[in-house]
Amino acid sequence: MNKKNVLILCTGNSCRSIMAEALINVKLVDCVHAKSSGVKASGTVNSIAKALLEKKGLWRDEYYSKTIDTVIDDEFDLVVTVCDNAKETCPIFSKAVKKIHVGFEDPSGKESIEYEKTLNLIEQELLPAIEKELC
């Protein structure tokens, strides 16, 4: 079976979209490959999010904060916005692609337990939506 490609789009590509990318690439590995980017990428991965992903065995060194222009020409089967700002400013892709929105509150600047809650919500809410669309 050919894997489908999904882009997880956020504002800064430092926390929620990176966590989603990591979860998808481990939990839905048989049918989906995920990339993430930001409409205004921060250029850095949130250190608490990275530490959490490392602790859970989800981190890969290939994950980094990147802008939308680095992936805009890639072919995706689905684009998922995970924050309201990205939903409102989602760029136009050269090839028609289905877009869905599954939003999550940004845990940045909060206690580390909030990152864990966000990661769990992404797994509970986003992964089933992607699986329904692509698997």
C-alpha positions in Angstrom: 0.0 0.0 0.0 1.3 3.5 -0.9 1.6 5.8 2.1 -0.4 9.0 2.0 1.3 12.3 2.8 -0.1 14.7 5.3 1.1 18.2 6.2 0.5 19.4 9.7 0.4 23.2 9.6 0.6 25.6 12.6 1.8 29.1 13.1 5.3 28.7 14.6 6.0 25.0 13.9 7.6 24.7 17.2 5.2 22.6 19.4 1.8 21.3 18.3 2.6 20.6 14.7 5.9 18.9 15.6 4.2 16.8 18.2 1.5 15.8 15.7 4.1 15.0 13.1 6.0 12.7 15.5 2.8 10.9 16.7 1.6 10.3 13.2 4.9 9.0 12.0 4.9 6.4 14.8 1.3 5.6 15.3 0.1 5.6 11.7 3.3 4.5 10.1 1.7 1.8 8.0 -0.5 4.2 6.0 0.7 7.8 6.5 3.8 9.9 6.4 3.6 13.3 8.1 5.6 16.5 7.7 5.0 19.7 9.5 5.6 23.4 8.9 4.6 26.8 10.1 3.0 29.8 8.3 5.5 31.9 10.4 7.9 29.3 11.6 9.8 30.2 14.7 13.0 28.3 13.5 13.3 26.4 16.8 11.5 23.4 18.3 10.1 24.1 21.8 12.5 22.5 24.3 9.7 21.1 26.5 7.9 19.6 23.5 11.1 18.0 22.3 12.0 16.6 25.8 8.5 15.1 26.0 8.8 13.5 22.6 12.2 12.1 23.5 10.8 10.7 26.8 8.0 9.0 24.9 10.4 7.6 22.2 8.7 9.7 19.5 11.5 12.1 18.6 13.5 11.9 15.4 16.5 14.2 14.6 14.8 15.0 11.2 12.2 17.1 13.0 12.8 20.9 12.9 10.9 24.1 12.7 10.4 25.0 9.0 8.5 27.5 7.0 5.7 26.6 4.6 7.8 27.6 1.6 10.1 24.6 2.3 7.2 22.2 1.7 4.7 24.1 -0.5 5.7 22.2 -3.6 5.6 18.8 -2.0 2.5 16.7 -2.9 0.1 16.1 0.0 -3.1 14.1 0.2 -4.3 16.1 3.2 -3.4 19.4 5.0 -4.4 19.7 8.6 -4.3 23.0 10.5 -3.9 22.6 14.2 -4.3 26.2 15.3 -6.8 28.9 14.3 -4.2 31.3 12.9 -2.9 28.7 10.5 -6.5 27.9 9.5 -7.1 31.5 8.6 -3.8 32.0 6.8 -3.4 28.6 5.2 -1.7 29.2 1.8 -2.9 28.0 -1.5 -1.2 24.8 -2.8 -0.4 24.4 -6.4 -2.3 21.1 -6.5 -5.8 20.9 -5.1 -5.6 19.2 -1.7 -8.2 18.5 1.0 -7.8 20.6 4.1 -9.3 19.9 7.6 -8.9 21.8 10.9 -8.4 20.1 14.2 -7.4 22.8 16.6 -5.5 22.6 19.9 -4.6 25.2 22.5 -0.9 26.2 22.5 0.8 24.9 25.6 3.8 27.2 25.1 4.8 29.1 28.2 2.7 26.8 30.4 3.7 24.0 32.8 5.1 20.8 31.2 1.9 18.9 32.2 0.0 21.0 29.7 2.3 19.8 26.9 1.5 16.2 27.9 -2.2 17.0 27.9 -1.8 18.5 24.4 0.1 15.5 23.1 -2.7 13.2 24.5 -5.4 15.3 22.9 -3.5 15.2 19.5 -3.4 11.4 19.8 -7.1 11.1 20.8 -8.5 13.7 18.3 -6.2 14.2 15.4 -5.0 10.7 14.7 -8.5 9.2 14.3 -9.4 12.1 12.0 -6.3 11.5 9.8 -6.8 7.7 9.9 -10.4 8.2 8.7 -9.3 10.5 5.9 -6.3 8.6 4.7 -6.1 5.0 5.9 
